[in-house]
Amino acid sequence: MANLADEYGTDVEIHIKALTTTIHADTPTGAPAELHDLLEQLSLERHAYPTGEPLYIWHTVPDHLGADEQKRLASHAIPTLLLAGYTVNCDPEVFDEALHQQAVHRLRARTARPAPQQPAPARSPSRPAPARRTP
């Protein structure tokens, strides 16, 4: 079974599966377990085929969510995936810029740590270098 992440060389391809309304997050063949775990932490459901020894693993947004909530979940997952260092591509039918910006703002607020305030080191007064004379 082919998937879009293998086809496009990305870590995650978020799209609506053809002839369905299901939002998929495809990962490349042999993707690290950490990526699959992160997608699950972001509330995407893991699927594998065949079971037992998966050759193909993908994730979906839960079907019980409404269409708007599904798009919100997918759009909110992108900043976390990018921050973790993964390359992500999202179909424009799924991507919602406003929701994405909200997720970026929340993520920044959670991860922002104020830098410790240290006094600037004292600077030595700079004196102009003496002019050189040329013969």
N, C-alpha and C positions, 0 to 999 in steps of 0.2 A: 504494500500500500504506500503510495507516495503521499507526501504532505508538502504544504507550502514552505515550511521552514527549510526543508531539504532543497526544494526547488529554488528559493531565493537566497539561500545562504545566511539566514538570520537565526537568532536564538529563539525568537517567538514571533509567530505570525497570527495576529488576531483578525478574524474574519467571520462572516456569516456563511455557514456551510451551504453549498449549492442545493437548491430545491428544498431548503428548510428555513426556519427562522432561528436556528440554534447558533449561538456565537461560540466559535471554536478558538482555542489557542493551541496552534500546532508548534511542536518543538522538533528539532532535528533528530534523526536517528542517532542513538547513542548519547543523547543529551545527559548532562550530569544529574545525579539524583538531587543535588541542591536546587537546581532549577525547578524540577518537578515539585519538590517540597515547598519552594517559595510560591509557586502558582497555587498550591493547595492552601497555603497560609493566606493567600489573597482571595480565598473563597471560590476558587475554580475547582471543579470536580475532575479527578483523574480517571482516565479510561485506558484500557490496554487491549490489544488484539494481537495474536491469540492470547488467551489467559494462560497462566503457568509460566511461560517464557516469552514475555512481551517483545514483539518485533516492532510494534507501532504503539506509541503512547501519545495521547492528546488530552487536552483539558477542555471542559465546556463551562459556560456560565450556567448556573442552576436553572432548569426549565421552569421551576415553580415561581420564579420572579417575573414580574411584568416586563414588557419590552423596554421601558424607560429605565427601570432598575437594572436590567441586564447591561444596557449601554453604560450606565453609571459605574457598575462594577468593573467592566472592561476598561473604561477610560481611567478609572482610579488606579488600576493595577500598573499602568504604563510607567509612571514616575518611579515607583518602587523597583520595577524591573530595570529601568535605566540606571538608577542609582546603584543597583547591585552589579552593574557592568555588562548587562545583556543588551544585545541589539534587538530592537522591537520594531515591527511594522504593523500598522493597524489600518484596516479597511476604512475608508471615509464614511461608509454606511454605519459603522460602529462607533467611530471616534467622535467625541463631543468636546470641542475646544474648551468651553466654559467649565465642564466637569473636570477636564484634565487640569486646567489652571487651579481649580479648587483643591484637587489632590496634591498638586505641586506645593501650593501654599501650606496645606496641612502638614505635608512631609517636611517642608523646611522648618516649620514651627516646632515640630517634634524633634528634629535632629539638630536644630540650632542650639549651640551652647555658647554662652557669652565668653569671649576671650578674657582671660584674667587681666585685670588692669595693672600693669606694671609701669612704674615711672620710666620715662625715656632716659637712656644713659646720658650723662652730662657730656656735652660736646666740647672738645678743646677748641679754643678760639683759633680760627684759621687766619693765618697771616699770608699775605701775598708773597709768592716766591720772589727773591730779588731778581731784578732784570739782568739778563746776560748781556755782556758787551761783546760785540763782534769786532775783530780788528779791521 
